[in-house]
Amino acid sequence: MQSSPTPTPRSLSLTPFCGDLRSKKLFMIDHLPTEPDHFYDPSGHCWCYHTQLPIGPDGSQAYPEVCTPSRGCYRSGLAQTPKPPVLG
């Protein structure tokens, strides 16, 4: 019987979407968002917590499909302290 690999602390802290991504619908769910539909209401409007705009601190758009761990300003939804925004 093969044992499952032990998750590393880094893999435990990653979430599918940045913890700073916001939308109106996000405030209506009672769990961590795991798919883009958890953000989208009929308006389709999302924004970044840091900039309060639909543009993130790195100058790129803020929406679920791009606010992922591959982005420089990403912060896990499970992180305890906010990551400072990337400026300039």
C-alpha positions in Angstrom: 0.0 0.0 0.0 1.4 3.4 -1.0 1.2 6.2 1.5 0.0 9.6 0.4 2.7 12.3 0.2 2.8 14.5 3.2 1.7 18.0 2.3 4.3 20.7 2.8 3.4 23.9 4.7 3.6 25.8 1.4 1.1 23.5 -0.3 -1.3 23.8 2.6 -1.2 27.6 2.5 -2.0 27.9 -1.2 -5.6 28.6 -2.2 -7.0 28.7 -5.8 -7.6 32.5 -5.6 -5.9 35.4 -4.0 -7.1 36.1 -0.5 -7.4 39.8 -1.4 -9.8 39.3 -4.4 -13.2 40.7 -3.5 -16.7 40.7 -5.0 -20.2 41.3 -3.7 -21.0 37.6 -4.0 -18.0 36.7 -1.9 -19.6 38.3 1.1 -22.6 36.0 0.7 -20.8 32.7 0.9 -19.8 31.0 4.2 -16.7 29.1 2.9 -13.4 29.7 1.1 -14.0 30.2 -2.6 -12.9 27.2 -4.7 -14.2 28.1 -8.1 -14.7 31.4 -10.1 -18.5 31.2 -9.8 -18.1 31.8 -6.1 -17.1 35.4 -7.0 -19.3 36.2 -9.9 -22.7 37.8 -9.5 -24.7 39.1 -12.5 -22.6 42.3 -12.5 -19.3 40.3 -12.9 -17.5 43.0 -10.9 -14.5 42.0 -8.8 -11.8 44.1 -7.1 -8.6 44.0 -5.2 -8.7 44.6 -1.5 -5.5 46.7 -1.6 -6.3 49.0 -4.5 -10.1 48.9 -4.1 -10.2 48.8 -7.9 -10.6 46.1 -10.6 -6.9 46.4 -11.0 -4.4 44.7 -8.7 -1.3 46.3 -7.1 0.8 44.9 -10.1 -1.3 46.8 -12.6 -3.1 43.8 -14.0 -6.9 43.1 -13.9 -8.4 41.6 -10.8 -10.7 38.6 -11.4 -10.7 35.0 -10.3 -9.1 33.5 -13.4 -5.9 35.6 -13.1 -5.6 36.2 -9.3 -3.9 32.9 -8.7 -0.6 31.7 -7.0 1.3 32.4 -10.3 0.8 36.2 -9.8 3.5 38.3 -7.9 1.0 40.0 -5.6 -0.9 36.8 -4.7 -1.7 36.2 -1.1 -3.2 32.9 0.0 -6.7 33.1 1.5 -5.3 31.1 4.4 -2.5 33.5 5.1 -2.5 35.1 8.6 -0.9 38.4 7.7 -1.5 40.4 4.6 1.3 40.5 2.1 2.3 44.1 1.3 1.2 45.2 -2.2 3.7 45.3 -5.1 4.1 48.9 -6.1 5.5 50.2 -9.4 
